[in-house]
Amino acid sequence: MSETKYCINCGKAIPTNATFCPFCGATQDKVASTEDQNTITSEQHNTPNQPEHVNMWTALKLGMRQTFTWSQRITRPQYWWLYLDLVLISLVLTIVLGIRAYSYPAFILSPLHVNVLQTVLLLIFSALMVWTSVMQFTASARRLHDSNRSAHYLWFYLLPLVGPILIIVFLCQRSEPAGKRFDRLASQPKPWTHKWWTWCLLVLLTLGYAALINITARDTAMDAALTTTSKSATTNSDDSYSDSDSEESSDSTDYDSDSESDSDSITIGDDDIDIADQKAYSTSFTDSSWAKSTFKIDKVTVYKTDGTYTSGSGNDKKDFNVVVKVHMSIHAGQDISAYPTQAKLSTNDGQQVEADMDSDDFDGDLNSGTDSDGNLYFVLSKLSSVKDITSIRLKWDASYDTDDYDDDNAYKTFDTTLNLN
């Protein structure tokens, strides 16, 4: 029986001295010496070189050494031991680093906010996961080579359901001698760790993977911020009503009542907050001393929530059980810019907070002669009774444009203390 070799292109058996393949026409390597031909012929029926005892450690070392090797082959035991290694490594990385990386975003672009520790953790986790993914991908290509299949079969992954099943079947096939044709480009003058392009590829993939995780963490944090959590008590949602202007008008003659019970919840932004107790106060603050404009505060309501709620996300996340609502109206006597929704509130018990971002949008640039009013919301973290707050202090800024650099009145900081009784 004449000796044969395998075509370097299609893998079919052809005579040893053939210079081209009679099946596909591909030009073959030059015929080696008789001694080399005998050696090659005897080796063509062998599987790829492997240690005498294949185990998890030897398979992992091979996978790490051949992270960016495409053209060689890997035996079935070597591949599946490496697969087990990478599954266990990924599981440990996810438990140790991944859960924290997905918990909240490492950075936010608008407004710019960077958590240095979270960013370092995210990059480390992303780099290790990318490395194991590349190792697994190239090992799959070499396993297909060992079964005499091109790495292009990996495109089957794009086929829903059927594709991955076919790939698994191919990866489980035994070694084929004809797969030796993929070893023709296997020579590597230096390891991948000494090549600049491999590091560039790892860096790019790491940054992309990190960005994807950060986007997922940001979306999760935003969803959590919009949903009230950590409630310590539950109430019947059918009894919840939104706090509206009609409530204010109907209760205008009863501001000083010790305990209003006409509303069981208030709405701040998209969240309904259940109320356990509340107390409303009428106030008579009026300031017409600046820019021909008038600022009035006619009502302050203190709410004790039914349970504990959470606002914000990430490092700004905090629990609260008190909401202070301040109703303010503005009459602009000239073009002004007023920002009460950025006001700071301090209470007689030592708490200081800024206005909640879900306060009514009624401030900003106001044209001369316009009227605007709305509610400011402030959330506090501790209060045992609505009667404990007896006074509040409010500070907010306002300004108007002028070409007179000597006009010291162009910028105004309002500062008022309201006694609640």
N, C-alpha and C positions, 0 to 999 in steps of 0.2 A: 504494500500500500504506500503510495507516495506521500511524502511529508507535506504538511499544509501549515499555513499561517492564516491570520485573520486580517481582512481589509481594514485599513486605518480609518475608513469613512463609514462603510455600511456594516462592518463586523462579520461578513460572511467568510466562510473558509475558502481560501484560494491556494494554488501551488506556492511553495516556498520561494521559488525563483521568479515568480511573476513580478513584473515591473509596473503593472497597472491592474486594476480590478476588472474582471470580465463582466461583473454585474452592474457596477455603478460608474466604471471608467476612471476612478480616482487613481492618481499616480502613487505608487508605493515607495517606501524607503528603499535605498540601495541594498542589494543583497550583501550580507556580511560574509566573513570567512566561514569555512566549513565548521571550524570549531565553535565559532560564535553562533552559527545557525543551529547547531545541535543544542547549544545551551539555551537559545531562545525558544526552540521547539519544545524542549523539556519544561521550560518555565511557563509556556503559554497555557498549560493546563493546571497551573497553580493559582491559588487565590492570592490577594495582595499580602505583602509581608505583614505579619502580626506576631505579637509576643506568644510564647508558648502557652501562657495562661492569661486569657483575656478577662479582666475584671473592671470594676468601676474606676479604679485609680489609673490603670494603664489606658483605658478608653478616654478618660478625661485629659490626661497628658497629651494624647494624640490629638484630641479635638482642639486643645489650646494651641498646640504647635501648628496645626493646619487650619487655623481660623479663616484664613483667606486663600486656602488652596481649593481650586475647583477641579483640576484636571486629573487628579489621582483617584484611587479607589479606596473604599473602606468596607470591611467585611460585615456580614450581618450581626455577629456577636458584638463587634466593636461599636457598631452604630447604636444598637439598642441599649448597651451599657451606657454609652454617652448620653442617649436620650433620657435614661433614668437619672443620670447625674444632673442634667440641666433642669429637669422637672423639679428635683429636690432643691437645687440652688435657687430657682425662681420662687419656689414656695417660701423658702427662708427669707429671701430678699423682700418679698411682698409683706410678710408678717413683721419683719424688723423695721423696714424702711418704707415700704409701699403704702401701708395704711396711713401713716403720718403724712406722706407726700400727697395723698389724695384728700386729706382732711380739710385743708384750706389753702388758698393760693399763696405761692411764694412771692409773687409780685403782681402789682396792678398798674396798668399804664395810665389810666385816667380816673382819678388823679394818681400821680406817680407815688407808689408805695412799695418798698422792697423789704422783705424780711430776710436778712442775711443768712441766719441759721437755716431757715426753711429752704432758701435757694441752694445752699451747699448740699443739704440733704437730698433735694430734688435732683441735682446734677449727678451726685454719686449714684443714686438709685437708677437714674436713666442710663448712665454710662454702663453700669453692670448689666442691666437688662438688654441693652443694645448689643453688648458683647456676646451674651449667651444666645441671643436671637440670630446673630450672624453666624456663630459657631454651629448652631442647629441647621441653619439654611444651607451652608456649604457642605456640612456632613451629609445632608439629604442628597445633594447633587452627586457626591462621591459614592453614596450607596446605590444610586441609580446607575452610575457608571459600572459598578461592580456587577450589576444584573444585565449589563450590555444595553443600557438605555441612556439616551441623552438627558442632560439636565433640563432640557426644554419641556420635559414631562411635568415639571413643577408648575407650568402654566395651568395645569388641570385644577390647581387650588382655586382658580377663579370660577370654576363651575360649582354652583350651589349643590350641596349634599353629595352628588355623585363624584365630583372631582376629588375631594379629600379622601373618600373611600378608595378610589382607584390608586391614589398615591400611596396609601397605607399598604395596599395589596402589593404594589411594585416594591416597596421598601422591605417587604417580608420575603421576597424571592431570594433563592439561593444564588451563589456566585456563578457567573458564566465565564468560561475561559475567553470568549470573544471580547469581554469587557476590557481586556488588556490594551485594546486600541486607544483607550482614553489616557494611557500613561505616556503617550508620545510627547506631551508638553509638560511633563511632571517635574522637570528640572527647575529648581529654585536656587539661584546663586546665593541668596541671603534670606533670612527669616523675615516674616511679615512685620515684625517689630522694628526692623531696620529700614522700612520703606515709608516715605513721607505720605504717599497717597492713602495708605491704609489708615493712618492716624487722622488724616483730613476727613476721610469717610466716616470714621467713628465719631469724630467731633460733630459733624453735620447731622448724623443720625441721632446723636445724643441730644443736641439742641432741639431738633424736631420733636423727639419723644418727650422731652421736658416741657416744651410748649403745649403739647397735647394734654399732658397731665395737668398743667397749670390751668388750662381752659376748662377742663372737666372739674377741677377743684373750685374754680371761680363760680361756675354755674351751680355747683352743689351748694356753695356758701350763699349765693344769692337766693336760691330756693329756700334755704333754711331761714334766711333773714326775713323772707316774706311770710313765713309760716310760724306762728307762735308756738313755742315749745316749752317744755319743763313746767307744765301747769300742775300745781299741787292739789287742785280741786276741780271738779267738773260740774257743770250746770246744764240744765236743759236748754239746748240751742233754740228750741221753739219760742222761748221767752226773750230772745235777744232782739233788740231794736237799735237802729242807728241814732246817734245824737244829731239832731237837725235844727235848722233855724226855727222851725215851728215850736220846738221845745222851749227855745229861749224866749219867744214871744209869749207863749202861754204861761210861762213861769215868771214873767217880768214883775209881778206883784208879790212874789214869794221868794226873792233872792236870799233872804236871811233865815230861811228855815233851817233847823238843825240837821235834818236828814231828808234829802230829796229821794224819792223812790219812784219817780215817773219814768225812769229809763234804766234798764238792766244792763246795757252795754253801750259803748261808744265805738265809733269807727275812726281809726287813724290810718290814713293811707288805704291799704287793701286789707287791713286786719281789724276784725271785730274783737274788742276787749271786754270781757265780762266784768261788771262792777259789783262789788260787795257793799260799798258805802260811798256817799258823796256829800259834799257840802258846798253850797254856792254863796258867793258874797257879791253884793253890789258895791262898786267903787265909783269915785267921782274924780278920777285923775284927768286933768285937762292941761295941756301945755300949748300955748299959742305965742310963745316968746321968740320963735325962730322962723325966719324966712316966710313970714305971713301965713304960716301953715299951722294946723291944729292937729294934735295927737290926743286921742281919748282912749281911756281904758274904763269900760263900764261894768265889766263882770269878770270875776275870777272863780273858777270851780276846781275843787280838789277832789280827785277820785281815788278811792282805795280799791285796787283790782281784786277780783275773786281768784286768787292764786298768783303765782309768779310767772311773768312773761319774759321773753328774751328779745333784745333788739340788737342790731348790728351783726357783724361777722368778724371772724379772725381775731386779731388783737383788740378790736373795738367792740367785741361782743360783751354784753352785760345784761344782768337780770334786773327787773324792776317790778315794783308792786304799787307804784304811785304815779298818777298822771295829773299834772297841773295844767289847766286850760285857761288861757288869758285871751279875752276878746278885745281887740283893738280896732279903732277906726282912724283914718287919716284923711284930712282935707288939705290938698296942696294949694297954697296961695300963690305959688310960682313953680317953675320947673324944678323939681328936686329929685334926689335919689335917697330913698330910705330903706333900711334893712333890719326891720324888727324880727324877721324870721332867722336872723343870725344873732339874736339877743342872748345874753347870759342871765340866768336866774339863780339867785341864792336865797336860801330860806333861813328862818330863825334858828333851825336846829343844825346849821353848819353845812348843809349840802349845796353844791354849786354845779349846774349843768348848763349845756347849750341847748337851744331850741331844737326839737326833733326835726329831721329832714322832711317828715311828712306833714309839717305845719302847712296851713293854707297859703297859697301863693297869691298874696295881695300887695306885696311891696316891690321894691326895685325902682325903676325910673317912672315918675309920676308927672304928668303934664299939669300946667297951671289950671286950677279950677276943677280938677277931678277929685272924686271921693272914692275911697277904697276901705274895705274892712275885712277882717278874717280872724281866725283863731290860731293862737300859738300854743304848741304842745311841748311840755317838758316832762321827761320821765325821771323819776327818782327811785333809788334802790332800797330805801328803808323808811318805813312809817308804820306805826302801830295803830294810829287813829287819825282820821281826817282833821280832828280838832287840834292835833299837835302842831300844825302849821298855822301860826298866828300872824306872820308877816312875810312878805317876799320883796326882794329887791331886783329890779330889772334895769339892764343897761343895753342900749343899742345905738348904732351910728346912723348919721344922715349927712348929706352934703348937697351942694349945688355948684354949678359951673360959673366961674367968674374970671374976668381978665384982670381984676384988681388984686395984685399980689399982696396988698396990705389988708385985704379983707379977712380978718381973723375969724369971721363968723361963717365962712363958707363950709367949714366942717364942724359938726355938732355931735357930741356924745350925750345922749339922754341918760339920765340916772335918777331913778325914782324908787322910793320905798312905799309899798302899799300895806297898810295895816288891815288885817282880815278880822273883822269882828261884827 
